[in-house]
Amino acid sequence: MSLIPRWEYMTDDAKAMTKKVVLSALVLLLSLWVIRALIPWVIVALLGYWVFKWLSKRT
């Protein structure tokens, strides 16, 4: 049984569009997963940069 009902009856254009949509969704999910993992590191880096600027301005 195919994952998408009536896959064998779909036109080639419809199959290509379906594959592009699935690929785009997977890329989007992968990007969101990577960005979500990097957000804490970006926050730490920004805080470190601001502290460094603040300390270097004081001297």
C-alpha positions in Angstrom: 0.0 0.0 0.0 1.4 3.4 -1.0 2.0 6.2 1.5 -0.1 8.6 -0.6 -3.5 7.2 -1.7 -3.8 6.9 -5.4 -0.2 7.7 -6.1 -0.2 5.5 -9.2 -3.1 7.5 -10.6 -1.5 10.9 -10.1 0.0 12.7 -13.1 3.7 13.2 -13.4 3.3 16.9 -12.6 1.3 16.2 -9.5 3.9 13.6 -8.3 6.7 16.1 -8.9 4.9 18.9 -7.0 4.2 16.5 -4.1 7.9 15.5 -4.0 9.0 19.2 -4.0 6.5 20.0 -1.2 7.8 17.1 0.9 11.4 18.1 0.3 10.7 21.7 1.2 8.9 20.6 4.4 11.9 18.4 5.4 14.4 21.2 4.7 12.3 23.6 6.8 12.0 21.2 9.7 15.8 20.5 9.6 16.5 24.3 9.5 14.2 24.9 12.4 15.8 22.1 14.4 19.3 23.5 13.8 18.3 27.1 14.6 16.5 26.0 17.8 19.7 24.2 18.9 21.9 27.3 18.1 19.7 29.9 19.8 21.1 29.4 23.3 24.7 29.7 22.0 23.8 32.9 20.2 22.4 34.4 23.4 25.5 33.4 25.3 27.8 34.8 22.7 25.9 38.1 22.6 25.9 38.4 26.4 29.7 37.6 26.4 30.3 40.3 23.8 28.3 42.9 25.7 30.1 42.1 28.9 33.4 42.3 27.1 32.5 45.7 25.6 31.3 46.9 29.0 34.5 45.8 30.8 36.8 47.2 28.1 34.9 50.6 28.3 35.4 50.8 32.1 39.2 50.6 32.0 
